[in-house]
Amino acid sequence: MVRKYVLEDIVELYNKLHGVEAQAKILEIKDNGIVFVEFKGSFCHTCGVRDWLEDLAYLAQSRGIQVELVEMIEPRGEERDFKRVGVFKLSGSKNIACGGLSGGENC
């Protein structure tokens, strides 16, 4: 089981490593292990946009967390220039939003 703060630490490291070119923010963590992460930055104008999102999965995997990028959502309109949303799947996780605790909203 992966606790929410562990994912937040990985996102913080990602942001430090990528500077202003790419910044990530967790939007939502579902109980079924699906995690939505927003990515913003000038990287959206480069080749290999998906690679920038996959870097977050590689950071998590280097820390023993089984995760994969399953979808990249490209917004329409002006947001498309500087924003993408990555949908990640955590393997073998139960109730990730609460770190496996049964605390409901209080976790």
C-alpha positions as a Markdown table, in Angstrom:
| # | Residue | x | y | z |
|---|---|---|---|---|
| 1 | Met | 0.0 | 0.0 | 0.0 |
| 2 | Val | 1.2 | 3.5 | -0.9 |
| 3 | Arg | 0.4 | 6.4 | 1.3 |
| 4 | Lys | -0.6 | 9.7 | -0.2 |
| 5 | Tyr | 2.4 | 11.5 | 1.3 |
| 6 | Val | 4.8 | 9.2 | -0.5 |
| 7 | Leu | 3.3 | 10.2 | -3.8 |
| 8 | Glu | 3.4 | 13.8 | -2.8 |
| 9 | Asp | 7.1 | 13.5 | -2.0 |
| 10 | Ile | 7.8 | 11.9 | -5.4 |
| 11 | Val | 5.9 | 14.8 | -7.1 |
| 12 | Glu | 7.9 | 17.3 | -5.1 |
| 13 | Leu | 11.2 | 15.6 | -6.3 |
| 14 | Tyr | 9.9 | 15.6 | -9.9 |
| 15 | Asn | 9.2 | 19.4 | -9.6 |
| 16 | Lys | 12.7 | 20.0 | -8.2 |
| 17 | Leu | 14.4 | 18.0 | -11.0 |
| 18 | His | 12.4 | 19.6 | -13.9 |
| 19 | Gly | 12.4 | 23.2 | -12.7 |
| 20 | Val | 10.2 | 25.6 | -14.6 |
| 21 | Glu | 10.0 | 23.5 | -17.7 |
| 22 | Ala | 7.5 | 21.0 | -16.0 |
| 23 | Gln | 5.6 | 21.1 | -12.8 |
| 24 | Ala | 3.4 | 18.4 | -11.5 |
| 25 | Lys | 0.4 | 18.5 | -9.1 |
| 26 | Ile | -1.7 | 15.6 | -7.8 |
| 27 | Leu | -5.3 | 16.3 | -8.8 |
| 28 | Glu | -7.0 | 13.1 | -7.5 |
| 29 | Ile | -6.2 | 9.7 | -6.0 |
| 30 | Lys | -8.9 | 7.1 | -6.3 |
| 31 | Asp | -9.3 | 4.1 | -4.1 |
| 32 | Asn | -8.8 | 1.8 | -7.1 |
| 33 | Gly | -5.2 | 3.0 | -7.5 |
| 34 | Ile | -5.8 | 5.5 | -10.3 |
| 35 | Val | -4.0 | 8.8 | -9.8 |
| 36 | Phe | -4.6 | 11.9 | -11.9 |
| 37 | Val | -1.6 | 14.3 | -12.1 |
| 38 | Glu | -1.6 | 17.7 | -13.8 |
| 39 | Phe | 1.5 | 18.7 | -15.6 |
| 40 | Lys | 2.2 | 22.3 | -16.6 |
| 41 | Gly | 5.1 | 24.0 | -18.4 |
| 42 | Ser | 6.9 | 24.8 | -21.6 |
| 43 | Phe | 7.6 | 21.0 | -22.1 |
| 44 | Cys | 4.3 | 20.9 | -23.9 |
| 45 | His | 6.0 | 22.5 | -26.9 |
| 46 | Thr | 8.7 | 19.9 | -27.2 |
| 47 | Cys | 9.0 | 16.5 | -28.8 |
| 48 | Gly | 8.3 | 13.5 | -26.6 |
| 49 | Val | 5.7 | 15.2 | -24.4 |
| 50 | Arg | 4.7 | 11.7 | -23.0 |
| 51 | Asp | 8.3 | 11.2 | -21.9 |
| 52 | Trp | 8.0 | 14.1 | -19.5 |
| 53 | Leu | 4.9 | 12.5 | -17.8 |
| 54 | Glu | 6.6 | 9.0 | -17.8 |
| 55 | Asp | 9.5 | 10.5 | -15.8 |
| 56 | Leu | 7.2 | 10.7 | -12.8 |
| 57 | Ala | 6.5 | 7.0 | -13.1 |
| 58 | Tyr | 10.2 | 6.2 | -13.3 |
| 59 | Leu | 10.9 | 8.2 | -10.2 |
| 60 | Ala | 8.2 | 6.3 | -8.3 |
| 61 | Gln | 9.5 | 3.0 | -9.7 |
| 62 | Ser | 13.0 | 3.8 | -8.5 |
| 63 | Arg | 11.5 | 4.0 | -5.0 |
| 64 | Gly | 9.8 | 0.7 | -5.2 |
| 65 | Ile | 6.3 | 1.9 | -6.2 |
| 66 | Gln | 4.7 | -0.1 | -9.1 |
| 67 | Val | 3.1 | 2.5 | -11.3 |
| 68 | Glu | 2.5 | 3.1 | -15.0 |
| 69 | Leu | 1.3 | 5.9 | -17.1 |
| 70 | Val | -1.9 | 4.6 | -18.7 |
| 71 | Glu | -3.3 | 7.7 | -20.4 |
| 72 | Met | -2.3 | 11.2 | -21.3 |
| 73 | Ile | -5.1 | 13.7 | -21.5 |
| 74 | Glu | -4.6 | 16.8 | -23.7 |
| 75 | Pro | -6.9 | 19.7 | -22.9 |
| 76 | Arg | -8.5 | 21.6 | -25.7 |
| 77 | Gly | -8.2 | 25.4 | -26.3 |
| 78 | Glu | -5.6 | 27.6 | -24.8 |
| 79 | Glu | -4.8 | 25.3 | -21.9 |
| 80 | Arg | -3.4 | 22.8 | -24.5 |
| 81 | Asp | -0.3 | 24.9 | -24.9 |
| 82 | Phe | 1.0 | 24.5 | -21.4 |
| 83 | Lys | -0.9 | 21.7 | -19.7 |
| 84 | Arg | -1.4 | 17.9 | -19.8 |
| 85 | Val | -3.0 | 15.4 | -17.3 |
| 86 | Gly | -1.4 | 12.1 | -16.7 |
| 87 | Val | -3.5 | 9.1 | -15.6 |
| 88 | Phe | -1.4 | 6.6 | -13.6 |
| 89 | Lys | -2.2 | 3.2 | -12.3 |
| 90 | Leu | -0.7 | 1.9 | -9.1 |
| 91 | Ser | -0.4 | -1.9 | -9.0 |
| 92 | Gly | -1.2 | -3.9 | -5.9 |
| 93 | Ser | -2.6 | -0.9 | -4.0 |
| 94 | Lys | -5.7 | -0.9 | -1.9 |
| 95 | Asn | -7.3 | 2.3 | -0.6 |
| 96 | Ile | -4.4 | 4.4 | -1.6 |
| 97 | Ala | -6.1 | 7.7 | -0.8 |
| 98 | Cys | -6.0 | 6.7 | 2.9 |
| 99 | Gly | -2.8 | 4.7 | 2.8 |
| 100 | Gly | -4.7 | 1.6 | 3.6 |
| 101 | Leu | -6.4 | 3.1 | 6.6 |
| 102 | Ser | -10.2 | 3.1 | 7.0 |
| 103 | Gly | -10.4 | 6.8 | 8.0 |
| 104 | Gly | -12.7 | 8.0 | 5.2 |
| 105 | Glu | -12.4 | 11.8 | 4.8 |
| 106 | Asn | -10.1 | 12.1 | 7.9 |
| 107 | Cys | -7.3 | 10.1 | 6.4 |
